[in-house]
């Protein structure tokens, strides 16, 4: 932007708002920018992970057994399987006849 463009913008602002209101407008704009920066800083601090209330010491971590990377064997239905959950809707459920 050339200096001539800036001068034209300033003259238009003075005509639109008047010379008395321009300092107040600039002050309010500066305060708004300050509040925005403060809120952005607070949001960034909230996003940081909080230190745990009971952090493990290096000795505690070394005494824990290592975790296995092998998959856990789980039963595949049948005996020892879990019971099906009851229906959650209010619609009637088709149940097979008892044998």
C-alpha positions as CSV (number, residue, x, y, z in Angstrom):
1,X,0.0,0.0,0.0
2,X,1.4,3.3,-1.0
3,X,1.6,6.3,1.4
4,X,-1.0,8.0,-0.7
5,X,-3.5,5.2,-0.1
6,X,-3.0,5.4,3.6
7,X,-3.6,9.1,3.5
8,X,-6.8,8.6,1.6
9,X,-8.0,6.0,4.1
10,X,-7.2,8.3,7.1
11,X,-9.1,11.2,5.4
12,X,-12.2,9.0,4.8
13,X,-12.1,7.8,8.4
14,X,-12.0,11.4,9.7
15,X,-14.9,12.3,7.5
16,X,-17.0,9.3,8.5
17,X,-16.3,9.3,12.3
18,X,-15.1,12.8,13.0
19,X,-11.8,13.7,14.6
20,X,-13.2,13.5,18.2
21,X,-14.2,9.9,17.9
22,X,-11.1,8.4,16.3
23,X,-9.0,8.3,19.5
24,X,-11.8,6.5,21.3
25,X,-12.2,4.0,18.4
26,X,-8.4,3.3,18.4
27,X,-8.4,2.9,22.2
28,X,-11.4,0.4,22.1
29,X,-9.7,-1.5,19.3
30,X,-6.5,-1.8,21.3
31,X,-8.4,-3.0,24.4
32,X,-10.2,-5.6,22.3
33,X,-6.9,-6.9,20.9
34,X,-5.5,-7.1,24.4
35,X,-8.4,-9.1,25.7
36,X,-8.3,-11.4,22.7
37,X,-4.6,-12.2,23.3
38,X,-5.3,-12.8,27.0
39,X,-8.1,-15.3,26.2
40,X,-5.9,-17.1,23.6
41,X,-3.1,-17.5,26.2
42,X,-5.6,-18.9,28.7
43,X,-7.0,-21.3,26.2
44,X,-3.5,-22.5,25.3
45,X,-2.7,-23.1,29.0
46,X,-5.9,-25.1,29.4
47,X,-4.9,-27.4,26.5
48,X,-1.6,-28.3,28.2
49,X,-1.6,-31.6,30.0
50,X,-1.9,-31.2,33.8
51,X,0.7,-33.0,35.9
52,X,-0.8,-36.1,37.6
53,X,-1.7,-35.8,41.2
54,X,0.4,-38.9,42.0
55,X,3.3,-39.0,39.5
56,X,5.3,-42.2,39.4
57,X,8.9,-42.0,40.5
58,X,11.5,-43.6,38.3
59,X,12.0,-46.4,40.9
60,X,8.2,-47.2,40.8
61,X,8.2,-47.4,37.0
62,X,11.2,-49.8,37.0
63,X,9.5,-52.1,39.5
64,X,6.4,-52.6,37.4
65,X,6.3,-55.7,35.2
66,X,6.7,-55.1,31.5
67,X,3.6,-55.0,29.4
68,X,3.1,-57.9,26.9
69,X,2.6,-57.0,23.3
70,X,0.9,-60.4,22.6
71,X,-2.9,-60.5,22.2
72,X,-5.0,-61.7,25.1
73,X,-6.9,-65.0,24.6
74,X,-10.6,-64.5,25.0
75,X,-13.4,-67.1,24.7
76,X,-15.3,-67.1,21.5
77,X,-18.9,-67.4,22.7
78,X,-20.5,-70.7,23.9
79,X,-19.5,-71.7,27.4
80,X,-18.0,-69.0,29.4
81,X,-19.3,-66.3,27.0
82,X,-21.1,-63.2,28.1
83,X,-24.8,-62.9,28.3
84,X,-26.6,-60.9,25.7
85,X,-27.8,-57.4,26.8
86,X,-31.5,-56.9,27.2
87,X,-33.3,-54.9,24.5
88,X,-33.3,-51.1,25.2
89,X,-36.3,-50.1,23.0
90,X,-39.9,-50.3,24.0
91,X,-40.8,-52.4,21.0
92,X,-41.8,-56.0,21.5
93,X,-39.0,-58.5,21.1
94,X,-39.5,-61.7,19.1
95,X,-38.2,-64.5,21.4
96,X,-37.9,-68.1,20.3
97,X,-40.2,-70.6,22.0
98,X,-38.7,-72.3,25.1
99,X,-37.7,-75.9,24.4
